[in-house]
Amino acid sequence: MGSKLFLVRHGQTQWNLEGKYQGITDTKLTPLGIKQAKLAAKYLSKVNFSGFYTSPLGRTMETAEIFKKIIKKEYKVKENLKEISFGEWEGLVFDEIIAKYNKDFQNWLKDPFENPPTGGEGFKEMVDRGRQEIDQILSENEDDSNILIVTHGGFIVGMLVYWLKISPDRWSSIIQSHGAINVVVLNKEIPFISQINFTGHLYKYYSDASDKIIKNYGKLKRDCHGDV
C-alpha cells in the first residue's frame, strides 16, 4: 500500500492567539494548545508507529513531548520539518505586515512559492527541503509503515499543495487548525490523501472554530486585491 504519514500540526501558541506570524521564532503552547496536543495524541494512541519525527522548534517539540508520554515512543528531531521562515514578518500581525510590507505581502498571497516573505523563505524552498526530509524519513522505515510527523501549518499546506498539484494561487484554500491531523499514503511517490485538517478529536460536537482563518484570508484578499 505504501507508507502512511500522519502529519500533525502543533497546538496553539500565544502568538497564534494574538494573530502574529511565527515562522521559525520559538514560541510556547498555551493551555489550550497543550489540551489540543493531548487530544491528538490520545486519538492516535492505538496506531502502531514505526517512526516518530518532529520539527526542532519549541512549539512542535512541546507537542512531541506530549505525544511521547501518551504513545510511549521516542521521537527524532528533523531540522527540515521546521516552519517556513517569515523573515521580517515574524512577530507582526496581518495589519502591521500590510502597513510595512504591502507589496511583498500582496505578491506572497498570490504565489508564495515564487514570492517569499520579506527576508524570508519561499514555499518552493520549503517544499524542496520537505521532500528531501520526507524521502529520508521513508528510507529509515520499512514499506507500509505508519509514520508520525509533528510539524507546522505552513509546512503541511506546502506539502499538500505539492502532492495534490494544486495551483499555487489556491494555497490558502487549504486550512490547517491547531492539533489537526492529516493522513497521506505515499506509494512510489503517488499520494493518496485520506484526511486533511481532521479535528474531530478536539470537539465533542462539530465546531466551526477553525473556519475563522477563512474569514481572515477572505478579508485580506479583499483589502489587498479588491476581491469580493
C-alpha positions in Angstrom: 0.0 0.0 0.0 2.8 2.4 0.8 3.9 4.2 4.0 1.2 6.2 5.8 2.2 9.6 7.1 0.3 11.2 10.0 1.1 14.9 9.7 0.0 16.7 12.9 0.1 20.4 13.4 1.3 21.6 16.8 -1.1 23.0 19.4 -2.0 26.7 19.8 0.6 29.2 20.9 0.3 32.7 22.4 1.4 34.2 19.1 -1.3 32.2 17.3 -3.8 33.6 19.8 -2.5 37.1 19.1 -2.5 36.6 15.3 1.2 37.0 15.0 3.3 35.4 12.3 5.7 32.9 14.0 7.8 31.2 11.3 11.0 30.0 12.8 10.6 32.0 16.0 10.3 29.8 19.1 7.1 30.1 21.0 5.4 28.0 23.7 2.0 26.3 23.7 -1.0 27.9 25.5 -3.1 25.8 27.9 -5.5 25.3 25.0 -2.5 24.2 22.8 -1.5 21.7 25.4 -5.0 20.3 25.5 -5.1 20.1 21.7 -1.8 18.2 21.7 -3.1 15.7 24.4 -6.3 15.1 22.5 -4.5 14.5 19.2 -2.1 12.1 20.9 -4.9 10.2 22.6 -6.7 9.9 19.3 -3.7 8.3 17.7 -2.6 6.3 20.7 -3.7 3.0 19.2 -1.7 3.4 16.0 1.5 1.3 15.8 4.0 3.9 14.6 7.4 2.7 13.3 8.8 6.2 13.3 8.1 9.4 15.1 9.6 12.7 14.0 9.3 16.4 14.9 10.4 19.9 13.8 13.1 21.4 16.1 11.0 24.5 17.0 9.8 25.0 20.6 6.1 24.6 19.9 6.5 21.3 18.0 9.0 19.9 20.5 6.5 20.7 23.3 3.7 19.0 21.3 6.0 16.0 20.5 6.8 15.6 24.2 3.1 15.3 25.0 2.8 12.7 22.3 5.8 10.8 23.6 4.2 10.4 27.0 0.9 9.2 25.6 2.1 6.9 22.7 5.2 5.7 24.6 7.6 6.3 21.7 10.7 8.3 21.3 11.0 10.9 18.6 13.7 12.1 16.3 14.2 15.8 15.6 14.5 16.7 11.9 15.7 20.2 11.0 13.9 20.4 7.7 10.5 19.8 9.2 10.5 23.3 10.6 8.1 26.0 9.6 8.8 28.4 6.7 10.8 31.5 7.7 8.7 34.6 7.6 11.7 36.9 7.8 10.8 40.5 8.7 7.2 39.5 9.2 7.8 37.4 12.3 6.2 38.8 15.4 3.9 41.0 13.3 0.1 40.8 12.9 -1.7 41.0 9.5 -2.3 44.7 9.7 1.3 45.5 10.6 2.6 43.4 7.7 0.2 45.1 5.2 1.2 48.6 6.5 5.0 47.9 6.3 5.4 45.4 3.5 2.2 45.7 1.5 3.7 45.0 -2.0 5.6 41.9 -0.8 2.6 40.7 1.1 0.3 41.0 -1.9 2.8 39.1 -4.1 3.1 36.4 -1.4 -0.7 36.0 -1.2 -0.8 35.5 -5.0 2.0 33.0 -5.1 4.1 32.2 -2.0 6.1 29.6 -4.0 7.8 32.3 -6.1 7.4 35.3 -3.8 8.9 34.8 -0.3 8.1 36.9 2.7 10.4 39.9 3.1 13.8 38.5 4.1 12.2 35.0 4.5 11.8 31.7 2.7 9.7 30.9 -0.3 7.3 27.9 -0.3 9.2 26.4 -3.1 12.4 26.2 -1.0 10.4 24.9 2.0 8.8 22.2 -0.1 12.1 21.2 -1.6 13.7 20.6 1.8 10.5 19.0 3.0 10.5 16.5 0.1 14.1 15.6 0.8 13.4 15.2 4.5 10.4 13.0 4.0 12.3 10.9 1.5 15.0 10.4 4.2 12.3 9.5 6.8 10.8 7.0 4.4 14.2 5.4 3.9 14.5 5.0 7.7 11.3 3.0 7.9 10.1 -0.2 6.2 7.5 -0.1 3.5 3.8 0.1 4.6 4.9 1.7 7.9 2.9 4.2 10.0 4.9 7.4 10.5 4.1 10.2 12.8 5.3 13.7 12.0 4.7 16.7 14.3 5.2 19.9 12.3 3.7 23.2 11.2 0.7 24.6 9.3 2.7 26.2 6.6 4.8 23.1 6.1 1.8 20.9 5.9 0.0 23.2 3.4 3.1 23.4 1.2 3.4 19.6 1.0 -0.3 19.1 0.3 -0.2 21.7 -2.5 2.8 19.8 -3.9 1.3 16.4 -3.6 -2.1 17.4 -4.9 -0.6 19.6 -7.7 -2.9 22.5 -6.7 -2.3 25.8 -8.4 -0.1 28.0 -6.1 -2.6 30.8 -6.1 -5.0 28.5 -4.2 -2.7 27.5 -1.4 -4.8 29.4 1.2 -7.7 27.2 0.3 -6.2 24.5 2.5 -6.9 25.1 6.2 -4.7 23.8 9.0 -6.1 24.0 12.5 -4.0 23.7 15.7 -3.8 20.0 16.6 -5.2 18.9 13.2 -4.3 15.5 11.8 -3.6 14.9 8.1 -3.2 11.4 6.7 -1.2 10.8 3.5 -0.2 7.5 2.0 2.8 7.6 -0.3 3.1 4.7 -2.7 6.1 5.2 -5.0 5.7 8.9 -4.7 2.0 8.7 -5.7 0.0 10.4 -2.9 -3.3 9.2 -1.6 -4.9 11.7 0.8 -7.4 10.2 3.2 -7.7 13.1 5.7 -7.0 16.8 5.6 -7.3 19.1 8.7 -9.1 16.4 10.7 -10.2 18.0 14.0 -12.9 15.6 15.2 -10.8 14.6 18.2 -10.8 18.1 19.5 -14.5 18.7 20.0 -17.4 16.7 21.3 -19.6 18.2 18.6 -19.0 19.9 15.3 -17.3 23.3 15.8 -16.6 26.0 13.2 -13.7 27.4 15.2 -11.2 26.5 12.5 -13.2 28.5 9.9 -12.1 31.8 11.5 -9.0 31.7 9.3 -11.2 31.6 6.2 -12.7 35.0 7.3 -9.2 36.4 7.9 -7.9 35.4 4.5 -11.1 36.5 2.8 -10.7 39.9 4.4 -7.0 40.1 3.4 -7.7 39.3 -0.2 -10.5 41.9 -0.3 -8.2 44.5 1.3 -5.2 43.7 -0.9 -6.8 43.0 -4.2 -10.3 44.4 -4.1 -11.8 40.9 -4.4 -15.4 40.4 -3.5 
